[in-house]
Amino acid sequence: MRGRRRIRRWLATGTNLRRSLYLLLLGIAVLLGGVALSFQMLLLPGLNAIDSAASGVFGWFFDESKVPLAKHYAGGAMLILGIYFLYLGARFGLREVMRILNPGYEGRIVGTFLKRQVLSAGPNVVAVGGGTGLSTLLRGLKHKTSRITAVVTVTDEGGSSGRLREDKKILPPGDIRNCLVALADAEKAMTDLFQHRFEGASGSLSGHSTGNLLIAAMVDITGDFDKAVQEISHVLAIRGRVLPATLESVRLRAEMEDGSEICGEPNIVSSGLRIRRIFLDPADAAPLPEVLMAIAEADVIAIGPGSIFTSVIPPLLVPGVAQAIAESNAVKVYICNVMTQPGESDEFTASDHVHAFEANVGTRVFDHVLLNKAIPGEYLLKKYAGFGQEFVEPDTDRIRGMGLRPVAANLISETDLVRHDPMRIADSVIRIAG
């Protein structure tokens, strides 16, 4: 099954390019046929006139016996020079077209062309989640394929997103913004602009990010959140596309271990209580049709990493999404977190994360579990322990006992933080997909 999908993908890749080459070859064949048929009547008289004029010119400088040889060498030199001029003209013309279409173009035509062809031949990947975890994965995936669909949670109620959600009555743009920037192929100055936050400012701008405000402005212009995201995608020249899991306004509602219910993502995380179940409110929010279509056509579906209850599971609670993933023939991978998160996954092992999916989603949505096996340094472990976080144990035997396929690898990038390395997790996901 996977082999057939790969063959179909390679056959489909570059269809327009092949069509153009076929037309070019057809044009050359027709042109040569026309030359052959009209040579005697149309071209030969003109060529004879040029030959006679050249003979007269060369006769001024050479003896009559040397004129044919002079014309021979001059003709060869003109052929070489003509080909060189054609090459320069095509090269400069293509560079100018590329520069107009892509302001960030650096002048490497062949390299740019080959890179884009390789990316367009990559697997069709659907990445599901939210928060910094999803954007981390996307930053790595965009170097492996340009056929990416990010399905993003829309339940954020904190910070700038929460304020815009309340004031403008729009979907929270924060996670969407992070994914757009992660997939961007635009100049760094443009992505920096989108991520800029008005820290320390007073008044209504305080705490807002420019990207959130631009998305809100585009919603006003287009009148539709999905169209606004598409327009911003064009501005940032992203590789792939970003889709909200639903266009309806939804909130998170959690049943805690003590039996109480808490509504709203910030309240759930800050409660200090262990989460038993997580729900969407309302529970019948309609999924975006493009999301279901992307899942059906995917070669690979990557879920996570990220906050298990507030970022990764919520998109799967939108009716129809989890079922579509379960029915998909794609390779399905869950990327487990590296460190636990206070108020959400305290003391969780990798298998506890998997149990959270089974308890909340109700259907199995992945076959593989990608685990980090590299243990952070002692200094970082102590630092995180001070914040109530600990290393997620990759208990592969328990996961294997659940009928899943654990894949352990070194996935972390250590600086002053312990996080997934974008390229390492992207490499691992693509490797699992074959």
C-alpha positions in Angstrom: 0.0 0.0 0.0 2.7 2.5 1.0 4.8 1.6 -2.1 1.8 2.3 -4.4 1.3 5.6 -2.7 4.9 6.5 -3.2 4.8 5.6 -6.9 1.6 7.7 -7.4 3.3 10.6 -5.6 6.4 10.4 -7.9 4.2 10.2 -11.0 2.1 13.1 -9.9 5.1 15.3 -8.9 6.0 17.9 -11.5 3.0 17.2 -13.7 2.9 20.8 -15.0 6.7 20.7 -15.6 6.4 17.5 -17.7 3.5 19.0 -19.7 5.7 22.0 -20.5 8.6 19.9 -21.6 6.3 17.8 -23.8 5.0 21.0 -25.4 8.5 22.3 -25.9 9.6 19.0 -27.6 6.5 19.1 -29.8 7.2 22.7 -30.7 10.8 21.8 -31.7 9.6 18.9 -33.8 6.9 21.0 -35.6 9.5 23.8 -36.1 12.0 21.4 -37.7 9.3 20.0 -39.8 8.3 23.4 -41.0 12.0 24.3 -41.7 12.4 21.1 -43.8 9.2 21.8 -45.8 9.9 25.5 -46.4 13.7 25.4 -46.6 13.9 25.4 -50.4 11.5 28.3 -51.1 11.7 30.5 -48.0 14.9 30.0 -46.1 17.4 29.1 -48.9 17.1 32.5 -50.8 17.6 34.4 -47.5 20.6 32.3 -46.6 22.1 32.7 -50.1 21.7 36.5 -49.8 23.5 36.5 -46.4 26.3 34.3 -47.9 26.7 36.6 -50.9 26.9 39.7 -48.6 29.5 37.9 -46.4 31.6 37.0 -49.4 31.6 40.6 -50.5 32.6 41.8 -47.1 35.4 39.2 -46.6 36.6 39.9 -50.2 37.7 43.3 -49.0 40.1 41.8 -46.5 41.2 38.4 -47.9 42.3 36.9 -51.2 39.5 35.2 -53.1 41.0 31.8 -52.4 40.9 32.4 -48.6 37.3 33.8 -48.4 35.6 30.4 -47.9 37.9 29.5 -45.1 37.4 32.9 -43.4 33.6 32.5 -43.7 33.9 29.0 -42.2 35.8 30.3 -39.1 33.5 33.4 -38.8 30.4 31.2 -38.9 31.7 28.9 -36.2 32.6 31.9 -34.0 29.1 33.4 -34.5 27.4 30.2 -33.6 29.3 30.0 -30.3 28.7 33.6 -29.6 25.0 33.3 -30.4 24.6 30.4 -28.1 26.4 32.3 -25.3 24.2 35.3 -25.8 21.1 33.1 -25.7 22.4 31.5 -22.4 23.0 35.0 -20.9 19.6 36.3 -21.9 17.8 33.2 -20.6 19.8 33.3 -17.3 19.3 37.0 -16.6 15.6 36.7 -17.6 15.0 33.8 -15.3 16.8 35.5 -12.5 14.7 38.6 -12.9 11.5 36.6 -12.9 12.6 34.7 -9.8 13.5 37.9 -8.1 10.1 39.4 -8.8 8.2 36.4 -7.7 10.4 35.7 -4.7 12.0 38.8 -3.1 14.2 36.5 -0.9 15.7 34.8 -4.0 19.5 34.5 -3.8 20.4 33.9 -7.4 20.9 30.1 -7.5 18.4 29.0 -10.2 19.3 25.4 -10.5 19.7 24.9 -6.7 16.3 26.6 -6.0 14.6 24.6 -8.7 16.0 21.3 -7.5 15.3 22.0 -3.9 11.6 22.8 -4.6 11.3 19.7 -6.8 12.6 17.5 -4.0 10.3 19.1 -1.5 7.3 18.7 -3.8 8.2 15.0 -4.1 8.1 14.6 -0.3 5.4 12.8 1.6 2.0 14.4 2.2 2.2 15.1 6.0 -0.7 16.2 8.3 0.6 17.5 11.6 -2.0 17.8 14.4 -1.6 19.8 17.7 -0.8 23.3 18.9 1.4 25.4 21.0 5.2 25.5 20.6 5.4 21.7 20.1 3.6 21.7 16.8 5.5 24.7 15.5 8.8 22.9 16.4 7.8 19.9 14.3 6.8 22.1 11.4 10.2 23.9 11.4 11.8 20.6 10.7 9.2 19.2 8.3 9.4 22.1 5.9 13.0 21.0 5.1 11.7 17.5 4.2 8.6 18.2 2.2 6.4 21.1 1.1 3.2 19.0 1.2 2.3 19.8 4.8 -1.1 20.5 6.4 -1.0 21.7 10.0 -4.3 21.1 11.9 -4.2 23.5 14.8 -6.2 23.7 18.1 -8.3 26.8 18.6 -9.0 26.6 22.3 -6.4 29.0 23.6 -7.9 31.7 26.0 -4.8 33.2 27.5 -2.6 36.2 26.7 -3.0 38.1 23.5 -5.0 35.4 21.8 -7.5 35.3 24.7 -7.9 39.1 24.6 -8.5 39.2 20.8 -10.9 36.3 21.1 -12.9 38.2 23.7 -12.6 41.7 22.0 -12.9 40.8 18.3 -15.0 37.6 18.7 -12.5 35.7 16.5 -10.7 32.4 16.9 -7.5 32.7 19.0 -4.7 33.4 16.5 -1.7 32.6 18.6 -1.1 29.0 17.7 -2.0 29.7 14.1 0.6 32.5 14.0 3.3 30.3 15.4 2.6 27.6 12.8 2.6 30.2 9.9 5.9 31.5 11.0 7.3 28.0 11.4 6.4 27.2 7.8 7.4 30.6 6.4 9.8 30.9 3.5 9.8 34.7 3.7 12.7 36.9 4.7 13.7 36.9 8.4 12.6 40.5 8.9 9.1 39.5 8.0 8.9 36.6 10.4 10.5 38.7 13.1 7.8 41.2 12.5 5.1 38.6 13.0 6.6 37.3 16.2 7.3 40.8 17.7 5.4 41.3 21.0 4.7 44.7 22.6 6.3 44.0 25.9 6.2 46.8 28.5 3.9 48.9 26.4 1.0 50.6 28.2 -2.5 50.6 27.0 -4.4 48.3 24.7 -1.2 47.1 22.8 0.5 45.7 25.9 1.2 42.0 25.5 -0.1 41.7 22.0 2.1 40.3 19.2 2.1 41.9 15.8 1.2 38.7 14.0 -1.9 38.3 16.1 -3.0 41.8 15.3 -2.3 41.3 11.6 -4.4 38.2 11.5 -7.2 40.0 13.4 -6.9 42.9 10.8 -7.1 40.4 7.9 -10.2 38.8 9.4 -11.8 42.3 9.4 -10.7 42.7 5.7 -11.8 39.3 4.4 -14.7 38.7 6.8 -13.6 35.1 7.4 -10.9 33.6 9.6 -10.0 30.8 7.2 -9.5 33.3 4.3 -7.5 35.6 6.6 -5.1 32.7 7.4 -4.8 31.9 3.6 -3.9 35.5 2.8 -1.3 35.7 5.6 0.1 32.4 4.3 0.7 34.1 0.9 2.4 37.0 2.6 4.8 34.7 4.5 5.2 32.3 1.5 4.7 29.3 3.7 5.5 25.7 2.6 2.2 23.9 3.1 -0.9 25.2 4.7 -2.3 25.9 8.2 -5.9 25.0 9.1 -7.9 25.5 12.3 -9.5 22.2 13.4 -12.9 24.0 13.5 -14.1 27.5 12.7 -16.5 27.5 15.6 -15.7 29.1 18.9 -14.9 26.3 21.4 -13.6 26.2 24.9 -12.0 23.4 27.0 -13.9 21.8 29.9 -12.1 19.4 32.2 -13.3 16.9 34.7 -10.7 16.8 37.5 -9.6 13.9 39.6 -11.6 15.1 42.6 -14.8 15.1 40.4 -15.0 18.9 39.9 -15.3 20.6 36.5 -13.3 23.5 35.3 -13.9 25.5 32.1 -11.2 27.5 30.2 -7.6 26.5 29.4 -5.9 28.9 31.8 -8.1 27.9 34.7 -7.5 24.2 34.0 -3.8 24.5 33.9 -3.5 26.7 37.0 -5.9 24.7 39.1 -3.2 22.4 40.5 -5.6 19.4 40.2 -4.9 16.3 38.1 -7.0 16.1 34.9 -9.2 13.0 34.4 -11.0 13.9 31.2 -11.0 16.8 28.8 -14.0 18.0 26.7 -14.9 20.6 24.1 -17.6 23.1 24.9 -19.7 22.9 22.8 -19.1 19.2 21.9 -20.7 19.3 18.5 -18.4 21.8 16.8 -18.2 21.1 13.1 -14.8 20.2 11.6 -13.3 22.2 8.7 -14.0 20.1 5.6 -10.5 20.7 4.3 -9.1 19.1 7.5 -11.0 15.8 6.8 -9.9 15.9 3.2 -6.3 16.4 4.2 -6.4 13.5 6.6 -7.9 11.2 3.9 -5.1 12.1 1.5 -2.2 12.0 3.9 0.8 9.7 3.7 1.9 10.5 7.2 -0.1 11.9 10.2 2.0 13.3 13.0 0.3 14.1 16.4 2.1 16.3 18.8 4.4 17.1 20.6 2.9 19.5 23.0 0.7 19.9 26.0 -1.2 16.7 26.1 -4.5 17.9 27.4 -4.6 21.5 26.2 -2.8 21.4 22.8 -2.6 17.9 21.3 -5.9 16.2 22.3 -8.3 19.1 21.6 -8.2 19.0 17.8 -9.0 15.3 18.0 -12.1 16.0 20.0 -13.7 17.9 17.1 -16.3 15.5 15.8 -15.1 13.5 12.8 -11.4 14.3 13.1 -10.3 11.3 15.2 -12.5 9.0 13.2 -11.0 10.2 10.0 -7.5 9.6 11.3 -8.5 6.1 12.5 -9.8 5.3 9.1 -6.8 6.7 7.2 -4.3 4.4 5.5 -1.5 6.9 6.5 1.4 6.1 8.8 0.3 7.5 12.1 2.9 8.7 14.7 2.5 10.2 18.1 5.5 12.3 19.2 5.7 12.1 23.0 6.9 15.0 25.1 10.4 15.2 26.5 9.5 16.7 29.9 6.4 16.7 32.0 4.3 19.8 32.4 3.1 21.1 35.8 -0.7 21.0 36.2 -1.1 18.8 33.2 1.1 15.8 33.0 2.8 15.6 36.4 4.7 12.4 36.9 3.6 11.0 33.4 5.7 8.4 31.7 5.4 8.0 27.9 2.7 5.2 28.3 0.7 7.6 30.6 0.6 10.0 27.7 -0.7 7.2 25.4 -3.3 6.3 28.1 -4.5 9.9 28.1 -5.3 9.6 24.4 -7.3 6.4 24.9 -9.3 7.8 27.8 -10.2 11.0 26.0 -10.3 10.4 22.3 -12.0 7.0 22.4 -10.4 5.5 19.3 -6.8 4.6 18.4 -5.4 7.4 16.3 -1.7 6.3 15.9 0.3 3.1 15.4 3.8 4.4 16.3 5.0 6.3 19.4 8.2 8.4 18.8 10.1 8.6 22.1 13.1 10.5 23.2 15.8 8.3 24.8 18.5 10.9 25.4 18.6 11.9 29.0 19.3 15.6 29.6 22.3 16.7 31.7 22.1 16.7 35.5 22.2 20.5 35.7 19.1 20.8 33.4 17.3 18.0 35.3 17.8 19.9 38.6 16.7 23.2 37.0 13.5 21.7 35.7 12.8 19.9 39.0 12.7 23.3 40.6 9.7 24.1 38.3 8.0 20.7 39.1 9.0 19.1 35.8 10.8 15.8 35.2 12.1 13.7 32.4 9.4 11.6 30.6 10.5 8.0 31.0 10.4 6.2 27.6 8.8 3.0 29.0 8.9 1.2 25.6 7.8 -2.2 27.0 4.5 -0.9 28.4 3.8 0.8 25.1 4.6 -2.3 23.1 2.3 -4.2 25.5 -0.5 -1.8 24.4 -0.1 -3.0 20.8 1.8 0.0 19.6 5.2 0.3 18.0 7.6 2.4 20.1 10.5 4.1 18.3 13.2 5.6 20.5 15.8 8.1 19.3 17.8 11.1 20.5 15.3 13.9 19.8 16.4 16.7 22.1 18.3 19.9 21.6 20.0 21.1 24.8 20.8 24.7 25.4 19.5 26.3 28.6 16.2 24.5 27.9 15.3 20.9 27.0 13.3 20.8 23.9 12.7 18.7 20.8 15.2 19.4 18.0 13.1 20.3 14.9 15.3 18.4 12.4 15.7 15.3 14.6 12.0 14.8 15.1 11.3 15.5 11.4 14.0 13.0 10.3 12.5 10.4 12.7 8.9 11.0 11.4 10.0 10.7 7.8 12.1 7.6 8.6 9.1 5.9 10.3 7.0 6.6 7.2 9.6 4.9 5.1 
